[in-house]
Amino acid sequence: MAIKMCTSVLITTKVANFFTADLYDSDFQPVVMGERLVYGKRLWRRLVDPEVPKIDLVPLDEANKETAITKDNFGKTVFLYQDTLILSDEEEANG
């Protein structure tokens, strides 16, 4: 099955200040719903699923000034980037 990634990023509640991403297949059927975006951590990093693309998407600030994703900086200074840097398992575990 071909996977076409379509992400929808939104604030999940008025109380919590975080964003989630939803992943759909090419037929727009849900694959993963509500993946929490964490600054500097790749999406779907804990999933081992053949339907999840092998593309590392990471929320980052190119200026390296931010340390978290907020409603004030997401889409202004913090964006989703494709990570092309390959870390060892130890580096990944240490963050």
N, C-alpha and C positions, 0 to 999 in steps of 0.2 A: 504494500500500500504506500502510495506517495504521500508524503506529509508536506503540507503547505502551512507554514507558521503564520498565524494571525494573532497578534497579541492585543489585548484590551487592558489598559492600565487605568485603575480607578482607586479612589479612596473607599475602603470597604465599609467604614462606619463613621459617624460624626464624632464618636468618642475617641477611637484609635486614629493615630496619625501615621498610617502606612498605606502603601500601594500594593496591589496584586496584579499578576499577569495571568491571563487565560490562554491556553494553547488549544487550537482546533486543527483537525486534519483538513485535507483538501475538499472534503464534502461539508466542511464547517460543523463537524461533529466534535463535541468536547473530548479532548485527550487529557488535559490537566487543567483544573480550575482552581483559582485562588492561590497561586504560588506567590508567596510574599517576597517583595523586592527588598533586598538587604544591600546597602552600599558596599561595593567592592566584592560582592559574592555573586558567583554565576547562578543564573536561574536554573532550576531543575537539577541542581548539583547532587541531590540525594536520591534521585530516581535512576533506576536501571530498567529502562523500558525501551523496546525497539521502536516504539512509535514516537519517542521524543528525539528530535533532531540532534545531531552531534555538533551543534553550533553553540559555542559558549557566549551567552549574552550577559553582560555585566553592567550594572548601573555605576557610572563613574563621572567624575568631574575632571576634565582635561587639565585644568589649572591645579588640581590636587589641593584645593582649599577646603572642600567639603568633607565631612566625615559621616554624614547621614543623608537620607532622602527625606525631604520635607515638602509640604505643599507649596512652599515659597521657592524652592530651588529646582524641583523636578520639572524638566522641560525648559529650564532657563540656564542653569549651570550644570545640572546633573542629567545625563542622558543614558540610554541603553547603547552600549558599544559591543561590537563583536570582538571578543578577546582572542588574540592570536598568540599570546604568550603561554608557553606550556610549562606548568609547574610540576615539580615532583609531588608524590603523595604526601611527603613530610611537609613540604612548603604549603600545600593546600590545607593540610590539617592545622598548621600554625597560623593560617590566615594571612 
